[in-house]
Amino acid sequence: MQSISTYKTAFLALSVVLLLCFLLNICLGSVLIPLKSVFSSLFGLENTNESWEFIIINYRLPKAFTAIIVGSGLGISGLLMQTLFKNPLAGPFVLGITSGASLGVALAIMGASLFGGVVAGILISKWSMIIAASLGSFLVLLTVLIVSTRVRDTMALLIIGLMFGSITAAIISVLTYFSTAEELQQFVFWRFGSLGNLSWQELIIFSIIYILGLLFSLASIKSLNTLLLGDNYAKSLGVNLKKTRLYIIIATSLLAGTITAFAGPIAFIGLAIPHITRQIFTTSNHKILLPAVFLLGSIIMLICDTISQLPGLEYTLPINAITCLVGAPVVIWLLVRKRKMMF
């Protein structure tokens, strides 16, 4: 266990690193923008290059905020799922939320041709993709919530979530088999994930739902700590397990489902960030872990997004590929070095 002063120092250091990564993410890209111009645009000062200001305000700033929301949201939802199921391999998508979103988008893209050309053009528009993913996530969430009221065993709930994922994957496979090459390509591009497609209006809606998910997460902190000691111990302390499980499921669904709807299915972050945080902070106290996961998830997502932009070049790599290539070796190294998984 570390002292409170050590935790404060660590949080301060992570906050500084987050700020630096945020500024670096805005500076680097296909067009290299000097830090001075970034500050001028952010604080409303006179900027000599109007094109740089346009890029910063309308593209890179929303993208950087999206990276923070995605990294922190997936990290926190992964932490919630690992604690609820007491399983280090649980991630934010074990309940089938992402599978539901993928099914919604698959129906919108690969099933659009079934409704004719005019309707198909409407179905594959940007907002309709977000709505389709949100509806798919919501339907799976509703089903999981109904099941959770009837199933007392959390492991049974985990298996049911995995089965939902298998069912949706099977339906997507059938749609894929009958879809055209253009539809397949569009669906594959969506599954790559993207942080740079949101306008300020979309980001505001995204942020509101994200904050709501955070509030449910914060309301569950005390219960999360007791769950680590076992369900019977939690009951003896007066914890309402049914209500706690409901809060955790809603929080995870709001965070993971909304992120998938707006940014696509981003891999690795939700599974790995909680483990990296536990290895660094060596604690299981969620009052420490939750803000630490928020900071580390944001930092790593900003770094991955910066790498994916290939600074100085016009190419952009899929964010999903970067999160796995950058993050997986880090987790392996931490676990080998520590020789023990904190949980």
C-alpha positions in Angstrom: 0.0 0.0 0.0 1.2 3.5 -0.8 0.7 6.6 1.3 -1.9 9.2 0.6 0.9 11.7 -0.3 2.3 9.2 -2.8 -1.1 8.9 -4.5 -1.5 12.7 -4.7 1.9 13.0 -6.3 1.1 10.2 -8.8 -2.2 11.9 -9.7 -0.5 15.2 -10.1 2.1 13.7 -12.4 -0.5 11.9 -14.4 -2.5 15.1 -14.8 0.6 16.9 -16.1 1.3 14.0 -18.6 -2.4 14.1 -19.7 -2.1 17.9 -20.4 1.2 17.3 -22.4 -0.3 14.4 -24.4 -3.4 16.6 -25.1 -1.3 19.4 -26.5 1.0 17.0 -28.4 -2.1 15.4 -30.0 -3.3 18.7 -31.3 0.2 19.7 -32.6 1.0 16.6 -34.5 -0.7 15.2 -37.6 -0.5 15.4 -41.3 0.1 19.1 -40.8 2.6 20.0 -38.1 1.3 23.0 -36.1 3.6 24.9 -33.7 2.7 24.9 -30.0 2.5 28.7 -30.1 -0.3 28.6 -32.7 -2.1 26.0 -30.7 -2.2 28.3 -27.6 -3.2 31.2 -29.8 -6.2 29.3 -31.1 -7.2 27.8 -27.7 -7.2 31.1 -25.9 -8.7 33.2 -28.7 -5.5 35.2 -29.5 -4.6 36.4 -32.9 -3.3 33.7 -35.1 -1.3 34.4 -38.3 -2.4 31.2 -40.0 -6.1 30.9 -40.4 -6.0 27.4 -41.9 -4.1 26.1 -38.8 -6.8 27.7 -36.6 -9.5 26.0 -38.6 -7.8 22.6 -38.3 -7.3 23.0 -34.5 -10.8 24.3 -33.6 -12.9 22.1 -36.0 -10.9 18.9 -36.2 -8.1 18.3 -33.8 -9.7 19.7 -30.6 -12.9 17.6 -30.9 -10.7 14.6 -31.8 -8.6 15.1 -28.7 -11.6 15.4 -26.4 -13.1 12.3 -28.1 -9.9 10.4 -27.3 -10.2 11.4 -23.6 -13.8 10.3 -23.4 -13.1 7.0 -25.2 -10.0 6.1 -23.3 -11.4 7.0 -19.8 -14.9 5.6 -20.5 -13.7 2.2 -21.8 -11.1 2.0 -19.0 -13.7 2.7 -16.3 -16.3 0.3 -17.8 -13.6 -2.4 -18.0 -12.8 -1.9 -14.3 -16.5 -2.2 -13.4 -16.9 -5.4 -15.3 -13.7 -7.0 -13.9 -14.9 -6.2 -10.4 -18.5 -7.3 -10.9 -17.5 -10.7 -12.4 -14.2 -11.0 -10.4 -12.6 -12.0 -13.7 -9.4 -10.4 -15.0 -10.4 -11.2 -18.6 -13.7 -9.4 -18.4 -13.9 -6.2 -20.5 -16.5 -3.6 -21.2 -18.1 -5.6 -24.0 -18.7 -8.9 -22.2 -22.4 -8.1 -21.8 -22.9 -8.0 -25.6 -23.3 -4.2 -25.7 -20.8 -3.8 -28.6 -22.2 -6.8 -30.4 -25.6 -5.1 -30.3 -24.2 -1.9 -31.7 -22.3 -3.8 -34.4 -25.6 -5.6 -35.3 -27.4 -2.3 -35.5 -24.7 -0.8 -37.9 -24.6 -4.1 -39.9 -28.4 -3.9 -40.5 -28.1 -0.2 -41.4 -25.2 -0.8 -43.9 -25.5 -4.4 -45.2 -29.3 -4.6 -44.8 -29.9 -1.2 -46.3 -30.1 -2.5 -49.8 -33.1 -4.6 -48.9 -35.1 -1.4 -48.6 -34.3 0.1 -51.9 -31.9 2.8 -53.1 -33.6 5.9 -51.6 -34.1 4.3 -48.2 -30.6 2.8 -48.3 -29.1 6.2 -48.8 -30.9 7.5 -45.7 -29.9 4.4 -43.6 -26.2 4.8 -44.2 -26.0 8.4 -43.4 -23.7 9.5 -40.4 -26.5 10.1 -37.8 -28.4 7.0 -38.8 -25.3 4.9 -38.2 -25.0 6.4 -34.7 -28.7 5.9 -34.0 -28.5 2.3 -35.4 -25.6 1.5 -33.1 -27.3 3.1 -30.1 -30.6 1.2 -30.7 -28.6 -2.1 -31.0 -26.8 -1.4 -27.7 -30.1 -0.3 -26.0 -31.9 -3.5 -27.1 -29.1 -5.7 -25.7 -29.0 -3.6 -22.6 -32.7 -3.9 -22.1 -32.5 -7.7 -22.5 -29.6 -8.0 -20.1 -31.4 -5.9 -17.5 -34.5 -8.1 -17.7 -32.3 -11.2 -17.4 -30.3 -9.7 -14.4 -33.5 -9.4 -12.4 -34.1 -13.1 -12.8 -30.5 -14.4 -12.5 -28.7 -14.1 -9.2 -25.4 -15.6 -10.2 -23.1 -13.0 -11.9 -21.2 -15.8 -13.8 -24.5 -16.9 -15.3 -25.0 -13.3 -16.4 -21.5 -13.2 -17.9 -22.3 -16.4 -19.9 -25.6 -15.0 -21.1 -23.8 -11.8 -22.3 -21.3 -13.9 -24.3 -24.2 -15.9 -25.8 -25.8 -12.6 -27.0 -22.5 -11.8 -28.6 -22.5 -15.1 -30.4 -26.0 -14.7 -31.7 -25.4 -11.2 -33.0 -22.1 -12.4 -34.6 -24.0 -15.1 -36.4 -26.6 -12.7 -37.8 -23.8 -10.3 -38.9 -22.1 -13.3 -40.7 -25.3 -14.0 -42.6 -25.6 -10.3 -43.6 -22.0 -10.3 -44.6 -22.5 -13.4 -46.8 -25.2 -11.6 -48.8 -23.8 -8.1 -48.9 -22.0 -6.3 -51.7 -18.2 -5.5 -51.7 -19.0 -1.8 -51.1 -21.2 -2.6 -48.1 -18.6 -4.9 -46.7 -15.9 -2.3 -47.1 -18.0 0.3 -45.3 -18.7 -2.0 -42.4 -15.1 -3.0 -42.1 -14.1 0.7 -42.0 -16.6 1.3 -39.2 -15.1 -1.6 -37.2 -11.7 0.0 -37.5 -12.9 2.7 -35.1 -12.4 6.4 -35.6 -12.0 9.4 -33.2 -12.0 12.2 -35.8 -15.5 12.1 -37.3 -17.4 14.0 -34.6 -18.6 17.6 -34.9 -19.0 19.8 -31.8 -22.7 19.2 -31.8 -22.2 15.4 -31.8 -19.5 15.7 -29.2 -21.8 17.6 -26.8 -24.4 14.8 -27.0 -21.7 12.2 -26.6 -20.3 14.0 -23.5 -23.8 14.3 -21.8 -24.4 10.5 -22.0 -20.7 9.9 -21.0 -21.1 12.1 -17.9 -24.3 10.2 -17.0 -22.4 6.9 -17.2 -19.6 8.4 -15.0 -22.2 9.4 -12.3 -23.5 5.9 -12.1 -19.9 4.7 -11.8 -19.2 7.1 -9.0 -22.3 6.0 -7.2 -21.0 2.4 -7.2 -17.6 3.0 -5.7 -18.3 2.0 -2.2 -20.2 -1.2 -3.3 -17.4 -2.1 -5.7 -14.9 -2.2 -2.8 -17.1 -4.6 -0.8 -17.8 -6.8 -3.8 -14.1 -7.7 -3.9 -14.5 -9.4 -0.5 -17.3 -11.6 -1.7 -21.1 -11.4 -2.1 -21.8 -12.7 1.4 -19.5 -10.2 3.0 -21.1 -7.4 1.0 -24.6 -8.5 2.1 -23.4 -8.5 5.8 -22.4 -4.8 5.3 -25.9 -4.0 4.1 -25.0 -3.7 0.4 -28.0 -4.2 -1.9 -26.4 -6.6 -4.5 -29.3 -6.4 -6.9 -29.2 -2.5 -7.0 -25.4 -2.5 -7.2 -25.4 -4.9 -10.1 -28.0 -2.8 -11.8 -26.0 0.4 -11.4 -22.8 -1.2 -12.7 -24.6 -2.7 -15.8 -26.2 0.7 -16.6 -22.9 2.5 -16.1 -21.1 0.1 -18.4 -23.8 0.1 -21.0 -23.9 3.9 -21.1 -20.2 4.2 -21.4 -19.3 1.3 -23.7 -22.5 1.5 -25.8 -22.2 5.2 -26.4 -18.5 5.0 -27.2 -19.2 2.2 -29.7 -22.0 4.2 -31.3 -20.0 7.4 -31.8 -16.4 6.1 -32.3 -16.8 2.4 -33.3 -15.6 -0.7 -31.4 -12.3 0.3 -29.9 -10.3 -2.8 -28.8 -7.9 -3.5 -25.9 -8.4 -0.3 -23.9 -11.2 -1.5 -21.7 -9.5 -4.8 -20.9 -5.9 -3.6 -20.3 -6.2 -0.2 -18.7 -7.5 -1.5 -15.3 -4.6 -4.0 -15.2 -2.0 -1.4 -16.0 -3.5 0.9 -13.3 -3.4 -1.9 -10.6 0.2 -2.7 -11.4 1.2 0.9 -11.1 -0.8 1.9 -8.0 -0.8 -1.6 -6.3 -4.2 -1.1 -4.7 -7.7 -2.5 -5.1 -9.4 0.6 -3.6 -11.8 1.9 -6.2 -11.6 5.4 -4.8 -8.0 5.4 -6.1 -8.5 3.1 -9.1 -11.4 5.0 -10.7 -9.7 8.4 -11.1 -6.4 6.6 -12.0 -8.1 4.6 -14.7 -9.7 7.8 -16.0 -6.2 9.5 -16.3 -4.3 6.5 -17.7 -7.1 5.6 -20.1 -7.1 9.2 -21.5 -3.3 9.3 -21.7 -2.9 6.0 -23.5 -5.8 6.8 -25.9 -4.2 10.2 -26.8 -0.9 8.5 -27.4 -2.4 5.9 -29.6 -4.3 8.5 -31.6 -1.2 10.6 -32.0 0.7 7.5 -33.3 -2.1 6.6 -35.7 -2.0 10.0 -37.3 1.6 9.3 -38.6 2.8 12.9 -37.9 4.0 14.6 -41.1 2.3 12.1 -43.4 -1.2 12.0 -45.0 -2.0 8.5 -43.9 -4.0 7.5 -40.9 -3.8 4.0 -39.4 -6.8 2.3 -37.9 -7.0 3.3 -34.2 -7.9 -0.3 -33.3 -4.7 -1.6 -34.6 -2.6 1.0 -32.7 -4.4 0.3 -29.4 -3.5 -3.4 -29.6 0.0 -3.0 -31.0 1.0 -0.3 -28.4 -0.9 -1.6 -25.4 -0.6 -5.4 -25.5 3.3 -5.4 -25.1 3.0 -3.0 -22.2 0.6 -5.2 -20.3 2.7 -8.3 -21.0 5.8 -6.5 -19.8 4.1 -5.3 -16.6 2.7 -8.7 -15.7 6.1 -10.5 -16.4 7.9 -7.8 -14.3 5.5 -8.0 -11.4 5.0 -11.8 -11.7 1.6 -11.4 -10.1 -1.7 -10.0 -11.3 -3.3 -7.5 -8.9 -7.0 -8.2 -8.5 
